[in-house]
Amino acid sequence: DARVTQTPRHKVTEMGQEVTMRCQPILGHNTVFWYRQTMMQGLELLAYFRNRAPLDDSGMPKDRFSAEMPDATLATLKIQPSEPRDSAVYFCASGSGQPSTDTQYFGPGTRLTVL
Amino acid sequence: GDSVTQMEGPVTLSEEAFLTINCTYTATGYPSLFWYVQYPGEGLQLLLKATKADDKGSNKGFEATYRKETTSFHLEKGSVQVSDSAVYFCALRPNDYKLSFGAGTTVTVRA
């Protein structure tokens, strides 16, 4: 049963620390999405990759957030320095075909708490 | 811009009750419409989808029909179970990759 995996599942850190979240997309999938879920804003798209290339990161605060795909099996989302307002659940999703038609498969999320 | 408005929760029902969650959308063009479900502690799972007007999506006893005239995509299930307790998200996707989600509706089914 192929699934998107994310690590860590939970992270508690102090303001100012660097946070790295990792995602392993489903093998063979060529699109990767990062979402953030908060009570106030709901689900927001942060970044979108296709064939490892970042095509859209307009939803991401550029000064502290960065997203990369070092290889086809790993996507990372970094926050440096972290702030309390970054506390949220971060989801990674992957897809296999044309992004306008395919299904996005979500990972279980990383729950981040910044104190 | 494109957006989705869905019924606010929480919704609490008894087992075997009928469930409806309203969803309306605003979009230019002809978006695809989706319902996702999020069980406690898990990510979102696609429940059903419809890609054009009058299409009906269905899965696990849930149904939703793409109504262009009323710009709606209401989710229904005739007889809910305790295992249907979850948060349900309506979403739309225009002709690109971006999914726009509603705020989510929490459903609790009591035995």
Interface residues (C-beta under 8 A of the other chain):
Chain A: V4 T31 F33 G42 L43 L45 Y48 D56 F91 A93 P99 S100 T101 T103 Q104 Y105 F106 G107 P108 G109
Chain B: S32 Y36 G41 E42 G43 L44 Q45 L46 K49 T51 F89 R93 N95 D96 Y97 K98 L99 F101 G102 A103 G104
